Amino acid sequence: MLEELVTAGVAVGCAGLVYLMAAARVVKQYERGVVLRLGRLASEVRPPGFTMIIPGIDRLRKVNMQIVTMPVPAQEGITRDNVTVRVDAVVYFKVVDAADAVIRVEDYRFAVSQMAQTSLRSIIGKSELDDLLSNREKLNQGLELMMDSPAIGWGVTVDRVEIKDVSLPETMKRSMARQAEATRDRRARVINADAELQASKKLAEAAAAMSDQPAALQLRLLQTVVAVAAEKNSTLVLPFPVELLRFLERSGLQAQAQTAQTEAERRRRAEADGAGAQGAGADGVDDIDVSDVDRVADMAAAPDIAAAPDMAVTPDIQEAPDAPGAPDAQEAPDGLNAGRGAERG
């Protein structure tokens, strides 16, 4: 009898151990357990830790609640400006409701993957090439909104979507490379022209400052010589010293000053001679007396004067000492003097 009891107890213990092993389940911290009892959803989701189910009646499905990183295969499409591109992306999503992820969708991972591919193709067709290359943040937000709306009903939320790579045709790459090169060349030329303008202004200011101090030019020349001589592989040759240049410069300036001074003296003398000639002419006219005019008229009426072929008409007026530019008075012949004496007598 005792042996039968022991055997029965051992059998019960073994059966309990088998039941415990079949019913015991462990849910990890990042998981949730969904129990389907006879095909129907149990009232609550099993939390992390040790849990028990009814073997043969309950079925436990564990759902991962971590953020899942899913790569989206490269999708080929035509942009709005008719450029063929291949775009791939990455989707980050997680399950927020384990029961919906099990009940409402057959395979939530596959569903999210297919939805990401279709949304990516739609975004490619609505966008231009420049937006795909430079405005990816806006496209990422658009993809996230397109995927998050249907995923909420599956107990899944899309955390973020990132466009990873945009592949362009080789012809488009060459065209964009030429465009970028031309743009860079234009910017380089504009910057170089601006630098030349600023340098010319500074050089003009430096030239104005050096013109006030002639010694500054010589000091600048010496600094240039020192800068050139610093290179050990260069040889500096001065064909003539700087002092010779200064001497020639001073000589040229002195010659110009003397020429200007001589010209000024000549002009002053010419002006002085002109003023003296005008004063002398005025004095000669005042010294002529009325008696001299009458004497000239009598000489013109005399027959001997009319017969003289080589005699001047007004010899006495020409003898006036103050008349400027008057020729020397010619001496009258003896006959003329005799006739003049007879008339006066």
LINJO-V295809 format. One record per helix or strand of 3 or more residues. SS is the DSSP state (@ for helix, = for strand). FROM is the first residue (numbers start at 1). TO is the last residue. If there is no record, write none. Layout:
SS	FROM	TO
SS	FROM	TO
This chain:
@	2	23
=	24	27
=	31	37
=	49	52
=	58	64
=	68	78
=	84	95
@	98	103
@	108	126
@	129	134
@	136	154
=	156	168
@	170	212
@	214	229
@	242	287
@	290	301
@	303	307
@	315	318
@	334	344
